[in-house]
Every structure is written in C-alpha cells, then in structure tokens.
Amino acid sequence: MYMTKFLYLLPLSVLLFSCGNDKNEHFTLSGTLKNATAGDMLYLEELAPGSKATIDSTAIDDKGYFIFKNAQPEPGFYRIKANEQNFAMLVLNKENKVVLNADYKNIGNTYTAEGSADTKSFLEFNTLGKQLQQQTDSMQRSFQALIGTIGMDSIKTDSLSKVIGDIYNKIVDAYQIKFSALVEKNKNSLAVLAGIQQLDPNKYLSLYKEVAASLEKNYPNSKYLINLKRDILAFEAQKAKAATLSVGNAPQDFTMPTPEGKQLSLASFKGKVLLVDFWASWCGPCRKENPNVVAMYKKYHSKGFEILSVSLDEDKDKWLNAVKSDGLTWNHVSDLKGWDNQAAKMYGIESIPFTMLLDKEGKVVAKGLRGAELEAAVVAALSKK
C-alpha cells in the first residue's frame, strides 16, 4: 500500500436519442423522470478541465416530463443533475436530440438514454471501470478482514501484502489491456478521454499520442484536447526524470538540509551501500515499514550500509518527533516542502514510501524493494568488490 497524490474522474451515467430524421440542428435534451414532483428542478452542467458551469436549467412538470432546449453545447462532457449527489454523465454536442428516462430519486443508476454515439462509447468505458473497481474493492476488503481475523506480525503482513499486491497488479494489467482495446476503437470520439486516463502513461504513452493525433482532426480547438496535450508533455517529462533512476544509472545529485540545518548531499555517500528512503511522518505505510528498516540498519551498518531518509513533511516538529519515536538513527534531510520536495520533484516521485538502493559507486541497483528482497539486495551490494 502506498500514499500517493493523484486524481481520477468520478463514476458516470446517462444518455440520449435522435427523434427521427429532423434536419433541425437545435439541441434538445428531454425525457421523463418517475418519482419526481412537479416543480423539481434539473440542471445541465458543462464539465470543462478544472471547472464546471451550469448552462441550462428546467423544471419537471406534473407528469415527470422535462426538456432542456436553451443550450447549444459545444462537443464535450456534461451532466444532468438534481443535486451534487444525484446526476448522470453525458458526452454532447449541439446537434444532439436526446431522450433520457430515469428514476428521479437515483438518476445515475436508473437512466436509459439514446441519441449520442459519444455517450454510448463513454458508458462502455464506465462499465469497464466499475467492473475493475468492484474486483479491487473486494480484494481490499478480503485482505483487511483476513488481517483483522487472524492477526499477524509486520513481516507476515508484508509477505501477504506482497502476494495480494501481485494478484491486484495482474487484475489491473488485464483491465489495462481491455481499456487499451476500447481506446483504440474510440480514438475519434471525445469519449475516449474517459478511457485513456485509466491507462498507465508509462506503458501506454504512445497510445496517448495516437489519441491526441486522432482528436486533433475533429476537435483542433477543444479545451479537452489542449488539456490532453498538456498531460502528455507532463508524462514525457516524468518519464525522463524516472529514467535517471534506472538500474545501472547514477541519480542526479541533490543537497538538502539536515535537522540541524547543515547541508548534506547524496554524492557524499559514495563508497557506501546507500538506501535512499522517501517518506513522511504522516505516511502510514512508511511508518509501518520503519521497524524493518531499523532492524536492517542495525544488522548491516557496521559493514558499510547507510541510509538517507528524505522526508516529505512540511512541519519540522512532526518530522523530528516521528524520527525519534521510530528510532531512526541514521541520516535525515528535508526542505519541508511536502510534495514539492526538491529531490522528489527532480526524480518524479509521486508516491511514498519510495526507496532506491545505490551501490558503492553511487549507481542504482534496485528500487521499491521491501523486507527480505531489500535485505538480499543490500547483502549483494555489500559483497560486491
């Protein structure tokens, strides 16, 4: 388990249907909502990158009928909502004539809709995402229940966590393949943006670029495309940073303050086997791993093993209290900038705990190892001439 900074789309729902062969291009969104009361309000919102805005509203009549006819939506993502918790997602343009039917009490989970091919594509991505969510949530609940029922020490818990983690990763990888196939199928639709974000850019960056190129043809000025291009540039920069931490490479040097205010550099540890550990006092998984690292440090420090802990804390007192409480008697540095930590940004680190093991020449020999695997790598690095 890791503490990470990230974000993803909300689960979605809804759509629409063409009313015959009418050539009128004026947009309408209409339908019937059962269990509604005459006068209940509905709102149509545009969901732009980083913002949302109401573009139309309407009242439901005594038969549950409603119609939006004042909006002229540009191609993009929208939602029809009764309130912030009761809504359904749409992918619309001003040529759509949409019919939506649902239970007013639970619009997102009860709708039927026709009239937008983009929304139908979107719903395919949403269905796949829900299937993945259900499987991973079930695994997490089972894992927590097992730990709570039988009780385990940290070593056994970590061992089981690794087994569960491997299964989890296989499930995610399988769904990534399914998502990528659906992305390929829908490259020309804006709805593809609901699927491409589910793909790991480290593995599928070329597909991200293919999608951007396809959307460029139909939506050259779209704010959604602009946002996708910006993300691609960020992914490329991230990939370049991560490349500096590849096994066999020497990471770029950094210098940061110790708790006493002295400057300590990564390069100063050359000649030692060094574990660089990115953590924080507020990171539960980091604190849980600390006893294992303490035991390893005591066992191998006299043989040339060093640790440099880089804290992503912002509060100095909380940082130092955690160091003392956990008995971390090695070298520590932090610029107290949280996720804006100089070294974390330089290396493109997005989740903690994050570790990298350097050999005596200052080159990476392993990343992200824990427990017995990390100890084996330390022993191997120490024995290397």
VENTA-V358719 format. One record per run of one state. SS is the DSSP state (hx for helix, st for strand, lp for the rest). FROM is the first residue (numbers start at 1). TO is the last residue. If there is no record, write none. Layout:
# VENTA-V358719
((SS/FROM/TO) (SS/FROM/TO))
This chain:
# VENTA-V358719
((lp/1/2) (st/3/4) (lp/5/27) (st/28/34) (lp/35/40) (st/41/48) (lp/49/50) (st/51/59) (lp/60/64) (st/65/68) (lp/69/75) (st/76/83) (lp/84/85) (st/86/92) (lp/93/96) (st/97/103) (hx/104/110) (lp/111/111) (st/112/114) (lp/115/116) (hx/117/150) (lp/151/153) (hx/154/185) (lp/186/189) (hx/190/196) (lp/197/200) (hx/201/218) (lp/219/222) (hx/223/243) (lp/244/254) (st/255/257) (lp/258/262) (st/263/265) (hx/266/269) (lp/270/272) (st/273/279) (lp/280/283) (hx/284/303) (lp/304/304) (st/305/311) (lp/312/315) (hx/316/326) (lp/327/330) (st/331/333) (lp/334/337) (hx/338/340) (lp/341/341) (hx/342/347) (lp/348/350) (st/351/352) (lp/353/353) (st/354/358) (lp/359/363) (st/364/367) (lp/368/370) (hx/371/383) (lp/384/385))
